[in-house]
Amino acid sequence: MIKVSVMYPNSSDANFDIEYYCNTHIPMVEGLLGDTLKGGNVDHGLGGGAPDEVAPFIAMGHLIFDSVEVFQNAFGPHAEKIMADIPNYTNTKPQIQISEIKV
């Protein structure tokens, strides 16, 4: 299994509409990816590692697939639509990481 993490960096001028992300964007992505999507979740950053430190990421979305190939085949045909929705909830540029789930 693999996890695709979409991480939205925090900064002093970053905006992020977590309600839109959770209630509109994620359901759209789930609908487009269908049964290839095995699970996922959303993290909303509260703070960093030290007291009163801001979270390095405003939010993170995690999507689980059987393999990188399954993800690429499912996401590819819908990439333009999914990416075009980003300005509706944030002014940040997401960072993406694909990881193998070990535990």
Secondary structure as GFF3:
##gff-version 3
##sequence-region A 1 103
A	DSSP	beta_strand	2	9	.	.	.	ID=ss1
A	DSSP	alpha_helix	18	20	.	.	.	ID=ss2
A	DSSP	pi_helix	21	25	.	.	.	ID=ss3
A	DSSP	alpha_helix	26	33	.	.	.	ID=ss4
A	DSSP	three_ten_helix	34	36	.	.	.	ID=ss5
A	DSSP	beta_strand	39	44	.	.	.	ID=ss6
A	DSSP	beta_strand	57	65	.	.	.	ID=ss7
A	DSSP	alpha_helix	68	75	.	.	.	ID=ss8
A	DSSP	three_ten_helix	76	78	.	.	.	ID=ss9
A	DSSP	alpha_helix	79	84	.	.	.	ID=ss10
A	DSSP	three_ten_helix	86	88	.	.	.	ID=ss11
A	DSSP	beta_strand	95	100	.	.	.	ID=ss12
###
